[in-house]
Amino acid sequence: NAGVTQTPKFQVLKTGQSMTLQCAQDMNHEYMSWYRQDPGMGLRLIHYSVGAGITDQGEVPNGYNVSRSTTEDFPLRLLSAAPSQTSVYFCASRRQGSHATNEKLFFGSGTQLSVL
Amino acid sequence: AQSVAQPEDQVNVAEGNPLTVKCTYSVSGNPYLFWYVQYPNRGLQFLLKYITGDNLVKGSYGFEAEFNKSQTSFHLKKPSALVSDSALYFCAVRDTQAAGNKLTFGGGTRVLVKP
């Protein structure tokens, strides 16, 4: 099982450049999300989606865009990269719905992004 | 607003000794509580969760956690630590009365188990 696949694993950008972090899952999960991980701050939610065509903002959405055209894919776009966006980015998914068994996130292996 | 605190940045323990990683939370309604583990250069992996029912929850790799509502805590424990348990551990909470499906993570606690 592939699970949650993120690409690329590493990326270096110059300030002002744009790029898209890719995330795909093969578990037919309705819920997908993007987090950034910074030392001592845990994971902070950037954007999330509860299904195709539906997205919403998390705690730290500024400077990022998302779209959800299919159930499988949830790309994260950096519009104009800034040094403050240097971080490790994780995509995560889970089944939607109120049943307790759905309350388990599956994470990708992360993208380490450096903005110079 | 929901929040999670992990008061220790790092926990050091000798192999074979008990391991405890502390977590406290704040929510308006009832909490769903989780522990995740992150090994080097990997994504987070689910360890265990508390949704309802028994306050003592058992999870993967011999870990367990106890939900204490009066102390708003959800400490992670393992009776006998292994060197392979060395990793970064995250506590997380979801407020069941809050809008959306947002999961809030603590800052993480690094566990170092020495042989």
Interface residues (C-beta under 8 A of the other chain):
Chain A: V4 Y31 Y35 G40 M41 G42 L43 R44 L45 Y48 V50 D56 G58 E59 F90 A92 Q96 A100 E103 K104 L105 F106 F107 G108 S109 G110
Chain B: V4 Q6 D9 Y32 F34 Y36 N41 R42 G43 L44 Q45 F46 K49 I51 T52 F90 R94 G100 N101 K102 L103 T104 F105 G106 G107 G108
